[in-house]
Amino acid sequence: MTGRPDGRKPGDLRPLAIEIDAAEFAEGSCLITAGRTRVLCTATLQLGVPAWRTASGAGWVTAEYAMLPRATLERTPRERGALGGRTQEIQRLVGRSLRAVTDLEKLGARTVIVDCDVLQADGGTRTAAITGGAVALASACARLVSRGELPANPVRELVAAISAGIVDHECRLDLDYREDAAASVDMNVVATASGRLVEVQGTAEGDPFHREQLDELIDLALAGIRRLVAAQQQTLRAR
């Protein structure tokens, strides 16, 4: 066992910062920093819903995800036209996670688009997008309430996400890029403030892993998510 590259203990998060209202013109926004990963999340409120949703009388929450060309060590070309499979998968995951904690009936005939733009990537961009996107969404909906357009915030509770994995035979939380690349098991966990699971994505990159290790990884992730939710709540209270 070689230890973690940055000296963290197995259950430690990377240094975390959430800056509220990072984009002046968006209804809700934040800049989330997890170690060297930085993601700008903005929430845009629009009247109306997609055509297929009109008859329901309920609102809609969706997400878009993109990585800036120099978010990585080498330039990544912008995606123009058809999106790549990874991008589509991530933005669907972000959208599902945010809808899981939103009362779409209370939102009414409105659409919230949450844009997650990766400014710098060092592992965990999708989990940072969910954690920051939830802050942007809750902030935007709170603005509707303050304007008197909604009687109550349709976001029932916060949702956050974190990575976990097995590196050098050790279960670790919040992997950076070096750890992610070396992991024999890689997992992303999404859960609500009340501890309910929204999604678990876990893959053995090499040898299969045991049920006991799965439980350990999920326990690590849920402990980390509790700390992320506390940071989200503190950020929103300070707004």
QUINORJO-V374218 format. One record per residue. RES is the residue in three letters. D_LAST is the distance of its C-alpha to the last C-alpha in whole Angstrom. Layout:
RES/D_LAST, RES/D_LAST
This chain:
MET/43, THR/41, GLY/38, ARG/35, PRO/35, ASP/32, GLY/33, ARG/30, LYS/32, PRO/32, GLY/29, ASP/27, LEU/24, ARG/23, PRO/21, LEU/17, ALA/14, ILE/11, GLU/10, ILE/7, ASP/8, ALA/11, ALA/13, GLU/13, PHE/15, ALA/14, GLU/13, GLY/11, SER/11, CYS/11, LEU/13, ILE/15, THR/18, ALA/20, GLY/23, ARG/24, THR/23, ARG/20, VAL/19, LEU/17, CYS/16, THR/15, ALA/15, THR/18, LEU/18, GLN/22, LEU/24, GLY/27, VAL/28, PRO/31, ALA/34, TRP/35, ARG/32, THR/33, ALA/35, SER/33, GLY/31, ALA/28, GLY/25, TRP/25, VAL/22, THR/24, ALA/23, GLU/24, TYR/25, ALA/26, MET/27, LEU/27, PRO/31, ARG/30, ALA/28, THR/31, LEU/34, GLU/36, ARG/35, THR/35, PRO/36, ARG/33, GLU/34, ARG/35, GLY/37, ALA/37, LEU/34, GLY/36, GLY/36, ARG/33, THR/31, GLN/31, GLU/31, ILE/28, GLN/26, ARG/28, LEU/27, VAL/23, GLY/24, ARG/26, SER/23, LEU/20, ARG/23, ALA/24, VAL/21, THR/20, ASP/22, LEU/24, GLU/26, LYS/23, LEU/21, GLY/25, ALA/26, ARG/23, THR/23, VAL/20, ILE/21, VAL/19, ASP/20, CYS/20, ASP/22, VAL/23, LEU/23, GLN/25, ALA/26, ASP/28, GLY/28, GLY/25, THR/24, ARG/24, THR/22, ALA/20, ALA/19, ILE/19, THR/17, GLY/14, GLY/16, ALA/14, VAL/11, ALA/11, LEU/13, ALA/11, SER/8, ALA/11, CYS/13, ALA/10, ARG/11, LEU/15, VAL/14, SER/13, ARG/16, GLY/18, GLU/19, LEU/19, PRO/19, ALA/17, ASN/15, PRO/18, VAL/16, ARG/18, GLU/17, LEU/16, VAL/18, ALA/19, ALA/22, ILE/24, SER/27, ALA/30, GLY/34, ILE/37, VAL/38, ASP/41, HIS/42, GLU/39, CYS/36, ARG/32, LEU/29, ASP/26, LEU/29, ASP/29, TYR/31, ARG/34, GLU/34, ASP/34, ALA/37, ALA/39, ALA/38, SER/40, VAL/38, ASP/35, MET/32, ASN/29, VAL/27, VAL/24, ALA/23, THR/21, ALA/19, SER/22, GLY/24, ARG/26, LEU/27, VAL/27, GLU/29, VAL/31, GLN/32, GLY/35, THR/38, ALA/41, GLU/41, GLY/45, ASP/46, PRO/45, PHE/43, HIS/44, ARG/42, GLU/41, GLN/39, LEU/37, ASP/36, GLU/35, LEU/33, ILE/31, ASP/31, LEU/29, ALA/27, LEU/26, ALA/25, GLY/23, ILE/21, ARG/20, ARG/19, LEU/17, VAL/16, ALA/15, ALA/13, GLN/11, GLN/10, GLN/9, THR/7, LEU/5, ARG/6, ALA/4, ARG/0
